[in-house]
């Protein structure tokens, strides 16, 4: 084989490696991901807000949350947050069951819960609903690459959604707008492992604000009850 033909084959091979599996249907991946995730009863999540400050839920600005979710409406999480206008963030614990929410307002006493009379929208925070909304509402889905997330082979796809589709991930009221998304969905079990959303939900947020959601520990034994 002449050298230029070998070079041509090498270029084609490199292009195929760079592009990953060009036969992956990103829309199908998203649809199967939604169906698979909606069959999950409970999971662990970690939500991080970066490159900008999230709009407050009432007086609370969430910086990150690390916790568990049980369908349809139970959540317990360790939350890093600060009061609107305050310069210092504190760590608090939170429990949400249906329309009720409890937090530990004193960061030095993490077991002393107080029930919130005005939840400020905190009860609308739902990673389970947010993930389903995002996967069902994904527009212009594109396959990016195959990637490994914590030892799991995934399809990395990208796209965009209306801002309202992301609001359940923050508990906030979203204005009109478009959010850019990257999602990593398990090749074998079709379950979402990671989601990165870039774009503001309300006018007070920066356009560069990024929300990263990591999901794990599906369907493990878990109980969430009101604090005593």
N, C-alpha and C positions, 0 to 999 in steps of 0.2 A: 504494500500500500504506500502510495506517495505521501511525502511528509505533510503536504497541505491538507490531504484528506484526513490524516491522523489528527492534525491540529483542529480541523473542523469538528470531528467527533469528540475531541476533548472539550471544546468550547460548549457543545451541546450537552455533554454530560455534566459539566460544571454548572450550566444554567439550570438543569433539572434538579441538581442538589440544592442550589440556592433557592429555588422556588418551592421546594418541598413537593408534596403530592398534588399536582395540578388537577387531579380528578376529584378532589375533595369538594363537595357541595356545601358551602358555608351556610346557606339557608337551611339545608337539611340538618346540619350539625346543630344549629340553634334550635330548630323545632324539636329534634330528638332530645336535646339538652333540657328544654322546658318540660317535656313529658316525663323524663327521668327524674328531674328535680321535684316535680309536683307529687311524686310518689314517695319522697323522703319524709319521714315523720319528724325527725329532729337532726340537728347538726350543730357544729361549732363554727363560730365566725370571728373574724378580726377585721374591723373597719378602721381605716386610717385616713385622715384628711390632711392634705399637704398642699404646698404651693398656693396658699391662700387660706382665709378663715371662713368657715361655714356660717351661714345665717343662723341666728339663735333660735332655739325652741323655747319660746317664752323668754326667760332670762338666762337660759343655759346654752352655751356654745360648746358643742361636742367636738373634741379634737380626735379622739379615737375611742373605740369600744371593742372589748374582747369578751365574748360570752357565748351563750348557748340559746338556741331557739327550738321550741316545740310547737308544731302546728296544733291549732290554727293561730293562737294568739298569746303564747307564753314566751317570755324572754327574761334571762338574767344575765347581767354583764357588769364587768368592771369598766368604768367610764372615766376617761381623762377629759375634764371639761373646765370651763371657767364661766363666771357670771358675766353677762354683757357689760362691757366697759371696764372690767377688771383686768389688770395686767398679768396676774398669776393664775396658772392652771392648777387644779387639785384633782385628786383621785377620789371617786365616789363609787359606791355600788348601787345598782339599779335593778328593780324587778318590775316587769310589766305583765299583767294578766288581764286580757280583755281591755276594758276602758279604764282600769285602775293602774296606778303606778306608784311605786315607793322608791325613795332614794335615801342615802345616808348623807345628810347635809354637812355633818361634821367629819372632815377627813381624818381626824384623830380618833374617831370612834366608828370604825367601819361596820359595826354590827347594829348600830342604833338607827333603824329605819324610820322614816316618817312618810305617811301617805300624802301624796300631793292632791290638794284640792283643785288646783289649776295645773293640769299636766303640760300646758303650753304646746300641745301637739305631740308630746312624747309617746302617747299611746298609739300613734299612727306609725311609729318606727317599726318596721317589719322586714327583716332581711329575707324571709321566705317569700313574701309578696313581692318585694322589690326585685328579687332574682327572676321570678316568674314574669313580672311585668317587662323587665329588660329583654329576656329571651323571646317573649312573644311579640314585643314591639320593635325588634331589631330591624333597621332599614339598611339597604345597600350592603348586605353582608359580604365579606371578602375573606377568603382563606389566606392566612399569612404564612404559617409554617407549622411543622410539628415540633413540639417542645416538651421537655420533662419538667413537671412541677412536683417537688418533694417525692421523687421516685415514681411518679405516675406519668405515663405517656399521654399527651394531650394534643388536641387540635387548637391552635391559636387562630382565632378569627377576629375580624374587626368590623365595625359598622357604626351606626348612629341611631339614637332614639330621641323622641320628644322628651323634654325635661320632665314632664309629668310622670314618665315611666320610671324615673330614678327617685322620685320623692319619697317612696316608702323606705328607701335605704337611709334616709336622713330624718324622717318624721316631719319634714318641712313642706310648706306649700310652694309648689313650683310654678313659675311664670312660663310663658311661651318661650320656646327656644330649643336648640338642638345640642345634645350631649354626644361627644365622641367616645366610643367604647372599644376596648380590647377585652376579649374573653378567652379563657383557657378551659376547654371542655374535654373530659376523659375520653380517650379513643374507645375504650372497651365498655365502661359503664355509663358513658354519656353524661356524667355528673360534672357540673361546674366546679372548678377548683379555684379560679381567680378571676376577678373582674376589675378593670381599671376604667373609671369614668372621668373624662376631662371636660370641663365647661361649667358655667355658673347656672344655678337653679333660680336665683333671684338677682335683681339688679345690684344689690349691695355686695355680692360676691365678685371676686376677680374672675376674668375669663379663663385664667390658667389654673384655677382650683382643680385639684385632683383627688378623687376618692378611690381608694383601693380596698377591695373586699376579698379576703382569703377565706375559703370554706373547707371544712374537713370534718372528720369523726362522724360520719353519717350513721344514723339509726343506732347509736349506742344507748345503753340504759341511762335514762335521765329523768329527773323529777324537778319540777319548779312549782313551789307553793308560796302563798302569801307569807310575808315575814311575821313572826310571832311577837 
